Amino acid sequence: MSRGTDLILTALAPAIWGSTYLVTTEFLPDGYPVTIAMLRALPAGLLLLLVVRQLPTREWWGKVMLLGALNFSIFWALLFVAAYRLPGGVAATVGAIQPLIVIVLAFALLGSPVRALSVIAGVTGMTGVALLVLTPDASLDFVGIAAGIGGAVSMAAGTVLSRKWKPPVSLLTFTAWQLSAGGLLLLPLSLWLEPPLPALSAENALGIAYLGLIGAALTYVLWFRGISRMEPSAISSLGFLSPVTALLLGWWALDQHLNHLQILGFVTVLAGIWISQLAVREPRLAAPA
């Protein structure tokens, strides 16, 4: 397939992730973030395992558990801490630092070149996200900021290590392993931190099924596929599409209004993504020793 096709298919993942806020607020019971995260990952992972019928070999168990923790357990847990401790706009803006972290980790772990345009793209995208979601009265919280940065580091490390450790199996199998591992690690945390879920309505079940089958299984197959074919810096910048999708869905489905700064932010985010794709053709600024 062409690089354009790879880019579009990979971009579908963060675009779909942007619907998580709408689904969570409109379809799911309130106050069970870790439990919902576990139900999003574990059933989808086990279902994929039933399809692929292949478990990791002994040398892959440790890597799979670490990747499951980085890409799902730690990332989602810290994401929810940031969401509870910070206004949504601040949390999203802090999380948008992830592409810059990916550039550093890809240089350190993969020997990927540091390109000026990649850095510019990361800063541009982060600025666009801030214009999209920050409000003038946004407040800061140290624990929330630390959780947001920690979540960004976790996802960035998972992205880079997923590129570094190329498994001898299909992408579907690799996704099944990671989702199952992430869900299993979240299971005791959900039992410890949160009360049992109430009886689920058909609407709740539909929301959980969407987040698991579409928002996790399908999207992460596409995401890991992109990681295997494209540079980490080009991949991570696509994450800027999540707040864009969330904002557009809020405007379309929840009758939320868009102001001029948000429209400017939308354009700025797209510019950041475009610059990041140009960056792969730029000569490197520095080479690893």
Secondary structure, 3 states (H helix, E strand, C coil): CCHHHHHHHHHHHHHHHCCHHHHHHHHCCCCCHHHHHHHHHHHHHHHHHHHHCCCCCHHHHHHHHHHHHHHHHHHHHHHHHHHHHCCHHHHHHHHCCHHHHHHHHHHHHHCCCECHHHHHHHHHHHHHHHHHHCCCCCCCCHHHHHHHHHHHHHHHHHHHHHHHCCCCCCHHHHHHHHHHHHHHHHHHHHHHHCCCCCCCCHHHHHHHHHHHHHHHHHHHHHHHHHHHHCCHHHHHHHHHHHHHHHHHHHHHHCCCCCCHHHHHHHHHHHHHHHHHHHHCCCCCCECCC
